[in-house]
Each structure stands twice: as structure tokens, then as C-alpha cells.
Amino acid sequence: RLPEIVDSICKAAGDKTPLLYCWRGGSRSLSLLQILNMLKIPALRLKGGYRAYRKYVHRTLSCYRIKPELVVLNGLTGVGKTAIIKQLLHQGYPAIDLEGLARHRGSVFGAVGFTEKRSQKDFESLLLMELNRFQDSPYIVLEGEGPRIGPLHLPQFLTQAIREGIHLLINAPLGLRAERILQEYLSPELSAENLNQIKQGLLALEHRLGKTRTARLLTLLQEGDYL
């Protein structure tokens, strides 16, 4: 299967250099690296394997100090906080989309539209990369979050820095908020899985909405009457 493995690595890497690793930096990744080297295919190998990398991430986050000032966007769902952050990133400004990293929006409907869940380990690794990316910037723009985004936990130093940051309140008319929510949560081809996620979110709110209102909302969802 070696030709197949090498071909899959080259296709997945594209114009980037592949990084090979085992759980503890074992012989399989070393053997594959040697084969790629013989074929003149540039590749790297993670020393100590993924286990050593996880220890590095955990150790670094446990004593991390954020140098830039945090500019924290606050506001109700649908005011456009995520859209602002994405636009800032597109224009080259220092910003972090925490909900994008977490693949969750932090509400009972927060997982709707995300095809794969993010593990705590992967979230921490991506978060560290983003923090290091902007460590020399004068500021970082991000959305106000509590200790958790869905099932994932934010490091304590980050939640404290968010509380102590410069807070901006974003407002938008109710109609515009509704349009944004529909665009973000309800794709043109809403899958059965997405519908089930929304249904489960409504059922989780039944104790607040009441059985009658919840039943009405479930009927509207089934009929596709989202407005």
C-alpha cells in the first residue's frame, strides 16, 4: 500500500510540507519519513509524537500571558458579531473567531450547521496557534464569551482577559437580526440532521417556553415556516 499512502499524503498536503507523527513519535512515522526522503518529497516529523505536542499545549496554556489588549464584542444573537470578526480577519486585522474554532455558537442551537464536533484537545491547539499568531499585535478583537462555548471550556486566563478587556456593545434592528439568524442557522438545503438539532434545541427550552408554545414552534419548524 506504500504507493497509495504516499499518493494520499501528496494530495492532502498540496503545496504545503506534510508533518508526520505517531502517538509517541514511534517507528511508523520515522519509516514513512525515510521513504518520502528517498522519493525527494519534503516532509517533517513531530519529535516525541502527538503526546509530546499535547503536553506542550497544556503546559503553555497553563501559564499563558496575553500581551495584546482584548477588544470584546458584545450583543444579542444576530447583531453581526461573528460577521464583524470575519471581515476584520479578511482585511488583515488581529481577530479570533472563538465560535468558529469551537464549531459551536454557545447556545442550545449552537451546533446547528457544523458538520463535525470539535474536541477539547483540538480546540486548545487551535486557540494556542491563534493567540501566538497575534501575540505581538497591539490588540485582538474577539467575541465576549463565558467559561464555555457549548461543551468546550475556555482557559481561565482567557475568560479573565475577556472580562478585563475593552467592551463594545453591538446593536441591530430586530428584523435584521432575524435575517442574519436565518442565513446562519438555516441553509437553503437544510439537512435532516440540522432539523433534528433545532428540534432538540426547542425541546431543551420547553421548561421556559411552555408545552403549548414549544409544540407550536415544532409545527412551524416541520412546515418550514421560519418567519
N, C-alpha and C positions, 0 to 999 in steps of 0.2 A: 504493500500500500504506500510505499515511500513516494513514488511519483505523484500519487493522488494527494498525499499530505503536503508535499512541497508546493504543488499547484494551488491548493486551497489557501496556504499561507500567503503566497504571492498575490493572489486575487484579493484576499482580505486586507492585506497591507497597502495595496495600491502603490502610491508614490512615497509611502512612509516606511520607516525601518521597523520591522517586527520585533517585539520583545518576548522572549520565551521564558517560561518559568514552570517549575513544579511546586508542589506544596512546601517542600523544604529545600528546594534547589538541587534536586536529585539528578540521576543519570540520564533520564529520558530527555530532559531539556538540553543537557550537555551533548548527548548524541545527535539530537536534531540540529543543534547549533553547528556541530562539526560537519554535518552533511551539507548544510547551507553554505558554510565557508568553502567547502570543496567545490560547490557549484557556483562560487563567486557571487552569492546572494548575501548582501549585508544584513546582519541580524545582531541583536543584543540578547544577553541572558541576565535575568534578575538574580543577583547574588543572594543566596540564602532562601530563595523562593518566596512564594506569596506569604508564608508565615512570617518571615523576617520583615516584609513590607508592612504587614498588618501591625506588627509590634512598633514599627517606625511611626505609622499614622497615629496609633493610640498614644504613644509616648509624646509625640509632637503636639497633639491636640490637648493633652492633659496639662500642658504648661504654655499654651499659645498666648501670645500678646498681640492684639491688633493695633498696628501703628496708625492707620488712617482713621479719620473721623467718619462715623457712620451717619449717613443721611437716610432716615427711615420714613418710608411712605406708608401712611395710614389712610383708612377709608373703608366704606361699606363694599360688599361684593358688587362687582360690575362697574366701579368707578374708573377702572383702567390702570390700576397699579402695575399689573404684570405687563400691560402694553407699553407703559412708560419705560419700564426697566428694559424690555426687549429693544425698544427704539434707542435708548441710551447705549446699549451694547452694540447695536448696529452702527451707531455713529462713533464708536470707539471710546466711549466714556466708561469709567470703572463702575460696574454694577454687577450684582449677583442675583440670579433668579432662583431663590431658595426653593420655591414650589416646583420649578422645573427640575431642579436637582433631585428633589424628593419624589417626583412623579405623583404628587398629591397636592391638593389645594387647601387642605386643612379643615374642611367642613365634612358633614355627613355625605355630601355628594363629591367630595374631593378627589376620589379615584376615577370618576367618570371620564372616559375618553383616553385614559392612559392604558396602553395595551399590556404593559408589564409593570409589576411592582418593583420598587427599589428596596434593596436590603439595607440594613443599618450600616453594614461594613462598606458597601459601595457608596452610600451617601456620604459617609465620613471621608472617604478617599477623595471623592469629587469636591467636597467642600474645602478640604485642605488645599487642593490644587487651585481652586478659585481664590481662596484667601491669599495664598502665596503669590498668585498672579498679580494681585493689586496691593501687595504689602508696601510698596514704595509710592503709592498714589496718595494724594492729599486727602482723599475721601473715597468712600464706597457707598453707592446707592443700593438699598435693598428694601424689601417689604417688611413691615412690622409683623413679627411672629412671636408666639409664646414658646414655652419649652418644647412643644411638639408640633410637627406637621404631619397630621394623620397618625400613623403608627410609629413614625420616626422621631427620635429625640435629638434636639439641638444641644451642642456642648454648652455647659453652663457659662463659660466665658463669653460666648456669642450672645446668649439671651441677656446677660448683664450689659454687654456693649450696646445691644439694641435699646435697652431701657434708657441708657445714658446718652444715646445719640441725639442728633438734631431731628426733630419730628416734624413732618409736613402732613397736613390733612388734605386729602384729595376728595373733591366733591363732583357729582354729576347728576343731572336730572334723572328721575325715576325711569322715564321712557328709554333714555339712552342706556341706563344700567341694564334694563330688561333685554334690550337688543344685544348688548355685549354678552350677557349671560347665555342667551340662546346660541350665539355664534360659538362661544367657547365650550359649552357643555353638550350642545345638540348638533352634531354634524349632519350634513344633508342625508347621509345614509346611516342612520342610527342603528347600530347593531343590536341584536337581541341581548348581548351581554351588557351593553350600555343601558338599555331599557331596564334590565334587571337590577343594575346598580342604582339607578334612580328610584326604582320601586322600593328597594331595600332601604334607601335613604329616607323616603317618605314614611315607611313603616317605623323607622327608628325615631321619627318625630311625632308619632301618633299620640304619645303621652302629653305632648304640648299642643298639638293641633286638634285633638279630639277625634273620635272614630268617624263621625259624620263628615267632617272636612277632609280627613285623610282618604276616606272612601271616594269622595268626590274628586279629589286630586288624582287618585289612582285611575279613575274612569277617564278623566281628561288625558292622562298620560297614554292610556291604551288607545284612545281615539286620535292621538296626535294633535290635540288642541292645546298647544303650549302657551298661548297668549290668553 
